C-alpha cells in the first residue's frame, strides 16, 4: 500500500468570519478519512500567525495558541511544505526548520486573506495543489462589485446597485445619499464589497437607516455596495462542483429566521428560532433548471474551479430571478447548505471531500502542462 496523501487543512484567519471558518474546519477534519489521508491541521490566528502541531483548532477556539508552534509556508516550489519557526523575535535571528511536505491543501477560510485570492497566490508560488478556486476566481467571487460587472458582461441578471468607496462616503455623504435615493430608492441593502456571512450588511428602509448602514459597512471595507431590495425576495441556493465541466446540485431555499439572512440568522438563532433550509426548493421543474443553468454560467464566467455556492434572489412579486453572489469557499459544516445540497443530490459529505481533493490534483496537473519559460525560436516538439 502506498503512502497516504498528506492533506494540509488551513483554517481561522484574519477575517470577520474567523469563527465561521473554525466551525467549517471542525467538520472537514472529522470527515477526512484517516485511512486515506495524513491530516495536517494548520491554524491562522486573528493576527495572521500560522500555528501547527498540538491542536491548532482547539487553540484557536480557546483563543490561546499555547501548545502549538509557529510555522510558515514558503513561496518556494522546491520546498512544497511547512517550515517550523523558532526564535524569540526582536534582534534574535528567526530559525526555520522543515516540518512536513504537503501533497494538497484544503483551505477552509472565509472572507479576506483566505477566500479572496491572497492565500491562493501563496499556494501557486509554493507549487502546492489546493482545493477550490484559483487567484482570479477567488478575487472575483469575493468582490461583490467586480462580480456584478462580470455578470453584466455575461448577460446574467442582477439587481440594480450603486458602488462607491469609503472615502467618498466620508468626504461627501450628502452626495452619496442623493445618488442612492435617485438611482435605487428604498428599501436598499448596504454591504462591504469584500466580506461574507452577511457581516456588515444592513437593510435600510429610509435615509436614517441608510446613513447607519453605510457607516456599518465602512467599518469592514474601503469599497461599499448599495443594492436595491428585491420585492418579496426568496433566497435560492445551488451548489456547483467541478473544474472545466462543472455540475450543479438541485436547488435549495432558505427561510431566514429574521427579516433577511443575516449573520445572526445564519449562525446564532437555534431551535425553533433557527432559519429553515428547504431541500429541494419548492420550485417548478423549469425554474429549478433555470437556476441550475445560471449557477453554472456564473461559475464558468469567473473561471471557478473545485466548488462554489451560487446564491440567487427570486421575487415572488414579479417572478424575476437574480444572480446575487458566488461563494468560492462556502460554509462547510455538515449542516451547511453546500454539502447538504450535494447530499440530497447523491454525494454524501465524505465523498464530496474526496472529490474536491481529486479536483484539486486534477487542476494542478493540468496547469503543470503549461510551459513557464520561452526562448525565441522555441517550437512545438
C-alpha positions in Angstrom: 0.0 0.0 0.0 1.4 3.4 -1.0 1.9 6.4 1.2 -1.3 8.2 2.3 -1.9 11.6 0.7 -0.8 14.3 3.1 -3.6 17.0 3.3 -3.0 20.3 5.0 -6.3 21.8 6.3 -5.9 25.6 6.8 -8.5 27.5 8.9 -9.0 30.6 11.1 -7.5 33.7 9.5 -7.6 37.5 9.7 -11.3 37.9 8.9 -14.6 38.7 10.5 -15.5 35.2 9.5 -12.8 33.6 11.7 -15.3 31.7 13.9 -17.3 30.5 10.9 -14.0 29.1 9.5 -13.4 27.2 12.7 -16.8 25.6 12.6 -16.3 24.5 9.0 -12.8 23.2 9.7 -14.1 21.1 12.6 -16.5 19.3 10.2 -13.9 18.8 7.5 -11.3 17.4 9.9 -13.8 14.9 11.2 -14.9 13.8 7.8 -11.4 13.3 6.3 -10.7 9.5 6.2 -7.6 8.8 8.2 -7.2 5.5 6.3 -6.8 7.6 3.1 -5.1 10.8 4.3 -2.5 12.0 6.6 -4.1 15.1 8.0 -2.1 18.2 8.9 -4.2 20.9 10.7 -2.9 24.4 10.2 -4.4 27.3 12.1 -4.1 31.0 11.4 -4.7 33.4 14.3 -6.8 36.6 14.0 -3.4 38.4 13.9 -2.3 36.3 10.9 0.2 34.0 12.7 0.3 30.4 11.4 0.3 27.7 14.1 0.9 23.9 13.8 1.3 20.8 15.9 -0.5 20.3 19.2 -4.2 21.0 18.5 -4.4 24.3 16.4 -8.2 24.1 16.1 -8.8 23.9 19.9 -6.2 26.5 20.4 -8.0 29.0 18.1 -11.4 28.1 19.6 -10.0 28.9 23.0 -8.1 32.0 21.8 -4.9 30.5 23.3 -2.1 29.3 21.0 -0.2 27.7 23.8 0.9 24.1 23.0 1.3 24.9 19.3 4.2 26.1 17.3 4.6 29.0 14.8 5.0 28.0 11.2 5.2 29.4 7.7 4.6 28.3 4.1 7.4 29.4 1.8 6.7 30.7 -1.7 9.3 28.2 -2.9 8.1 25.2 -5.0 11.3 23.3 -4.1 10.0 23.0 -0.5 6.3 22.3 -1.0 5.6 22.3 2.6 5.6 23.9 6.1 8.5 25.3 7.9 8.6 25.4 11.7 9.7 28.7 13.1 11.7 29.2 16.3 13.4 32.2 17.9 12.3 34.9 20.3 12.0 37.5 17.6 13.3 41.1 18.0 17.0 41.2 17.4 17.4 37.4 17.7 17.6 35.7 14.3 14.5 33.7 13.3 15.2 30.0 12.8 13.4 27.8 10.3 13.3 24.0 10.1 11.5 21.9 7.6 8.4 20.4 9.2 6.4 18.5 6.7 5.8 18.4 2.9 2.2 18.7 1.8 0.6 16.9 -1.2 -2.5 19.1 -1.3 -4.0 21.9 0.7 -7.7 22.2 1.8 -8.3 25.9 2.6 -11.3 26.3 4.9 -11.1 30.0 5.3 -13.9 32.5 4.7 -13.6 36.2 3.8 -10.4 38.3 3.3 -7.0 36.8 3.5 -8.4 33.4 2.7 -11.2 33.4 0.2 -10.1 36.5 -1.8 -7.2 35.1 -3.8 -4.4 36.3 -1.5 -3.8 32.8 0.0 -4.3 31.1 -3.3 -1.5 33.2 -4.7 0.8 31.9 -2.0 -0.2 28.3 -2.9 0.6 29.0 -6.5 4.0 30.4 -5.7 4.7 27.4 -3.4 3.6 25.0 -6.2 1.2 23.0 -4.0 -2.2 21.8 -5.3 -5.1 23.3 -3.4 -8.8 22.8 -3.2 -11.1 25.4 -4.8 -11.0 28.4 -7.0 -7.7 30.0 -8.2 -6.5 33.5 -7.7 -8.7 35.2 -10.3 -11.9 33.4 -9.5 -11.4 33.8 -5.7 -10.9 37.5 -6.1 -13.9 38.0 -8.4 -16.1 35.8 -6.2 -15.1 37.7 -3.1 -15.5 41.2 -4.5 -19.3 41.8 -4.9 -18.8 44.8 -7.1 -16.3 43.1 -9.5 -18.6 40.0 -9.6 -21.6 42.1 -10.7 -19.5 43.6 -13.5 -18.7 40.1 -14.7 -22.3 39.1 -14.6 -23.3 42.2 -16.7 -20.7 41.3 -19.3 -22.0 37.7 -19.5 -25.7 38.7 -19.6 -26.5 37.3 -16.2 -29.4 39.0 -14.4 -28.5 41.1 -11.3 -30.3 43.7 -9.1 -29.7 47.4 -9.6 -26.8 48.7 -7.5 -24.6 51.6 -6.6 -20.9 51.1 -6.0 -18.8 53.6 -4.0 -15.7 54.0 -1.9 -15.5 54.6 1.8 -13.5 57.8 1.2 -16.3 59.2 -1.0 -18.9 58.4 1.7 -16.8 60.0 4.4 -16.0 63.1 2.3 -19.4 63.8 0.9 -22.2 61.7 2.5 -24.9 64.0 1.2 -23.9 63.3 -2.4 -23.8 59.6 -1.8 -27.3 59.6 -0.2 -28.7 61.6 -3.1 -27.2 59.2 -5.6 -28.7 56.2 -3.9 -32.1 57.8 -3.5 -32.2 58.9 -7.1 -31.0 55.6 -8.6 -32.4 53.0 -6.2 -34.9 54.5 -3.8 -35.8 52.5 -0.7 -35.5 49.9 0.7 -31.9 49.0 -0.1 -29.2 46.8 1.3 -25.7 48.2 2.3 -22.8 45.8 2.2 -19.0 45.8 2.4 -17.7 44.8 -1.1 -15.4 42.1 0.3 -16.8 40.1 3.1 -19.2 37.2 3.6 -21.5 35.5 6.1 -23.6 38.7 6.0 -21.1 40.5 8.2 -21.6 44.3 7.9 -24.9 44.0 5.9 -27.9 46.2 6.8 -31.4 46.6 5.3 -32.3 50.3 5.1 -35.9 51.5 4.7 -35.1 55.2 4.9 -32.4 57.8 4.9 -31.5 57.5 8.6 -31.1 53.7 8.2 -29.0 54.3 5.1 -26.6 56.5 6.9 -26.2 53.9 9.7 -25.9 51.1 7.2 -23.2 52.7 5.2 -21.3 53.6 8.4 -21.5 49.9 9.4 -20.3 48.6 6.0 -17.5 51.1 6.0 -16.1 49.5 9.2 -15.1 46.5 7.2 -14.0 47.6 3.7 -12.9 50.5 1.6 -15.4 49.7 -1.1 -19.1 49.7 -0.4 -22.1 48.4 -2.2 -25.8 49.5 -2.1 -28.3 47.2 -3.7 -32.0 47.7 -4.5 -34.1 45.3 -2.4 -36.0 42.6 -4.3 -39.7 42.7 -3.5 -40.9 39.6 -1.7 -37.5 38.1 -2.1 -36.9 34.3 -1.8 -33.3 33.1 -1.2 -32.4 30.2 -3.5 -29.0 28.5 -3.4 -27.3 26.0 -5.7 -24.0 24.1 -5.1 -21.6 23.8 -8.0 -18.8 21.2 -8.3 -16.1 20.7 -10.9 -13.4 22.3 -12.9 -13.9 22.8 -16.6 -17.1 20.8 -16.8 -19.0 21.7 -13.6 -22.2 20.2 -12.4 -25.0 21.8 -10.3 -26.9 20.3 -7.4 -30.6 20.6 -7.1 -31.6 24.0 -5.7 -32.4 24.7 -2.0 -34.3 27.6 -0.4 -33.5 29.4 2.9 -36.4 30.7 5.0 -34.5 33.2 7.2 -35.4 33.5 10.9 -35.1 37.3 10.6 -36.0 39.9 8.1 -33.1 38.8 5.9 -30.5 36.1 6.1 -28.2 38.0 8.5 -25.2 36.7 10.4 -27.5 36.0 13.4 -30.0 34.2 11.2 -27.2 32.0 9.8 -25.2 31.2 12.9 -26.8 32.3 16.1 -30.5 31.5 16.0 -31.2 28.0 17.2 -34.0 25.5 17.6 -37.5 26.9 16.8 -35.8 30.3 16.2 -33.4 28.9 13.5 -33.6 29.6 9.8 -35.1 26.8 7.8 -33.4 25.0 4.8 -35.8 23.6 2.3 -34.2 20.9 0.2 -35.2 20.7 -2.6 -36.5 24.2 -3.0 -40.3 24.4 -3.9 -39.7 25.5 -7.5 -41.3 24.4 -10.8 -39.1 22.0 -12.8 -38.5 24.7 -15.4 -37.4 27.3 -12.8 -35.2 24.8 -11.0 -33.5 24.0 -14.2 -33.0 27.7 -15.0 -31.4 28.3 -11.6 -29.0 25.4 -12.1 -28.1 26.7 -15.6 -27.5 30.2 -14.3 -25.3 28.8 -11.5 -23.0 27.0 -13.9 -22.9 30.1 -16.2 -21.8 32.3 -13.3 -19.3 29.7 -12.2 -17.7 29.5 -15.7 -17.8 33.3 -16.1 -15.2 33.8 -13.4 -13.3 30.6 -14.3 -14.1 29.0 -11.0 -12.7 25.6 -10.0 -13.4 23.0 -7.4 -16.6 24.3 -5.8 -18.8 27.3 -5.2 -22.2 28.0 -3.9 -24.4 30.2 -6.2 -26.9 32.4 -4.4 -30.0 33.8 -6.1 -32.8 36.1 -5.2 -36.3 35.2 -6.6 -39.1 37.8 -6.4 -42.4 36.3 -5.5 -43.9 39.6 -6.6 -42.6 39.7 -10.1 -41.2 36.2 -10.8 -37.8 37.7 -11.7 -34.7 35.8 -10.8 -31.3 37.4 -10.0 -27.8 36.1 -9.5 -26.7 37.5 -6.1 -23.3 36.1 -5.2 -20.9 33.2 -5.9 -19.2 31.9 -2.7 -16.0 30.1 -3.6 -15.4 28.7 -0.1 -18.9 28.4 1.3 -19.7 27.3 4.8 -18.6 23.7 5.1 -20.1 22.3 8.3 -22.0 19.1 7.9 -25.3 21.1 8.2 -24.2 23.9 5.8 -26.2 24.4 2.6 -23.3 23.5 0.2 -22.8 19.9 1.4 -26.4 19.4 2.3 -27.4 20.2 -1.3 -24.9 17.6 -2.6 -26.0 15.0 -0.1 -29.6 15.5 -1.4 -28.2 15.2 -4.9 -26.5 11.9 -4.2 -23.0 12.9 -3.0 -22.6 12.4 0.8 -20.2 14.6 2.8 -17.1 12.3 2.9 -17.4 11.6 -0.8 -17.7 15.3 -1.5 -14.4 16.0 0.3 -12.7 13.2 -1.6 -14.0 14.6 -4.9 -12.8 18.1 -4.1 -9.3 16.8 -3.4 -9.3 14.9 -6.7 -10.4 18.1 -8.5 -7.5 20.0 -6.8 -4.9 17.4 -8.0 -6.5 17.3 -11.5 -6.3 21.1 -11.9 -2.8 21.2 -10.6 -1.7 18.6 -13.2 -3.4 20.5 -16.0 -1.6 23.7 -15.0 1.7 21.9 -14.9 1.3 21.1 -18.6 1.8 24.9 -19.4 5.3 26.0 -20.4 6.7 28.6 -18.0 9.7 29.7 -20.0 10.3 30.9 -23.5 13.2 31.3 -25.8 12.9 32.9 -29.3 12.8 30.1 -31.8 11.1 27.7 -29.5 8.9 25.3 -31.5 6.5 22.5 -30.6 8.1 19.1 -30.0 
